[in-house]
Structures are given as C-alpha cells and as structure tokens.
C-alpha cells in the first residue's frame, strides 16, 4: 500500500506513515514537523490550524483544535 501511495505522491516524498487513529496521526504530524525544522537548525514553535476545528483528544491534537467546553479542563496544559 505504501508503494502505491508513494507512486501517486509528489516527487521528493519517499516515506509513508500509517496510524491507528486520527488523533495519533495529528500528534505524529506535529512531531514530524517540529522535528524536521529542529533537525534543520531552524526550530519552529507555532502550529497553524483551522479555526473551530477538531483534531482529536490527545494533548497536541487538542492544542491545535478549537478550545471549548470539552477541553477547557486541560487548557492550562495545552500549548498556544
């Protein structure tokens, strides 16, 4: 499956990652993006996300999603 997906991907993309859930996929995408910039020696500290979006229930996924009643208890623990 990975070979078939990569055959359709833009040139330069040579790896595939499979996840067991959307929340995990968001967490890993955040970690991959942060790690990529860190390894280039140009660390980034902000994530852009869609307004009012739901990205999952893990801390990173909640941090990039809409803040509201369902995650208000965790607000002090989420990054900006």
LORO-225368 format. One record per residue (C-alpha): residue in three letters; chain; x, y, z. Coordinates in steps of 0.001 Angstrom, whole numbers, padded with zeros to 6 digits. Each point is the difference from the previous one (the first is absolute). Example, Ala and Ser with C-alpha at 12.3 -4.5 7.8 and 13.67 -1.06 7.14 Angstrom:
 type mol      c1      c2      c3
  ALA   A  012300 -004500  007800
  SER   A  001370  003440 -000660
//
This chain:
 type mol      c1      c2      c3
  UNK   A  000000  000000  000000
  UNK   A  002807  002403  000880
  UNK   A  001646 -000536 -003411
  UNK   A -003305  000656 -001771
  UNK   A -000632  003180  002023
  UNK   A  003528  001289 -000553
  UNK   A -000334 -000620 -003732
  UNK   A -002842  002559  000048
  UNK   A  001792  002459  002293
  UNK   A  001925  003066 -001213
  UNK   A  003684 -000536 -000785
  UNK   A  002238  000177  003043
  UNK   A -002396 -001816  002311
  UNK   A  001501 -003399  000641
  UNK   A -001482 -001196  003275
  UNK   A -003443 -001003  001237
  UNK   A -001316 -000045  003568
  UNK   A -003039 -002002  001053
  UNK   A -001920  000860  003139
  UNK   A -002695 -001746  001984
  UNK   A -002089  003137  000604
  UNK   A -000458  003604 -001019
  UNK   A  001244  001325  003345
  UNK   A  003180 -002036 -000284
  UNK   A  000474  001180 -003586
  UNK   A -000268  003646  001117
  UNK   A  002443 -000584  002887
  UNK   A  002534 -001647 -002304
  UNK   A -000408  002697 -002668
  UNK   A  000728  002684  002612
  UNK   A  003032 -001905  001260
  UNK   A  001271 -000591 -003548
  UNK   A -000351  003676 -000916
  UNK   A  001659  001235  003203
  UNK   A  002757 -002611 -000332
  UNK   A  000628  000865 -003637
  UNK   A  000564  003685  000736
  UNK   A  002059 -000825  003104
  UNK   A  002268 -002299 -002023
  UNK   A  000481  002767 -002579
  UNK   A  001237  002285  002774
  UNK   A -002992  002312 -000427
  UNK   A -002402 -000993  002816
  UNK   A -003623  001063 -000237
  UNK   A -002322  000472  002961
  UNK   A -003418  000745 -001531
  UNK   A -002552 -002210 -001724
  UNK   A -002612  001334 -002413
  UNK   A -003406 -001697  000167
  UNK   A -003488  000609 -001306
  UNK   A -002231  002115  002214
  UNK   A -002674 -001953  001942
  UNK   A  001499 -003299 -001195
  UNK   A  000039 -003272  001904
  UNK   A  003262 -001921 -000328
  UNK   A -000308 -002590  002746
  UNK   A  000182 -000645  003734
  UNK   A  003750 -000251  000585
  UNK   A  001743  003067  001453
  UNK   A  001699  001103 -003202
  UNK   A -003138 -000601 -002031
  UNK   A -002103  001928  002529
  UNK   A  002513  002855 -000025
  UNK   A -000366  000526 -003755
  UNK   A -003766 -000396  000075
  UNK   A -002897  002161  001132
  UNK   A  000054  000921  003681
  UNK   A -003355 -000499  001666
  UNK   A -002003 -001732  002687
  UNK   A  001272 -003495 -000810
  UNK   A  003679  000826  000489
  UNK   A -000232  002980  002397
  UNK   A  001305 -002060  002932
  UNK   A  003247 -000596 -001902
  UNK   A  000480  003567 -001281
  UNK   A  002864  000861  002414
  UNK   A  001913 -003064 -001259
  UNK   A -000388  000696 -003736
  UNK   A  002550  001959 -002005
  UNK   A -001019  003207 -001793
//
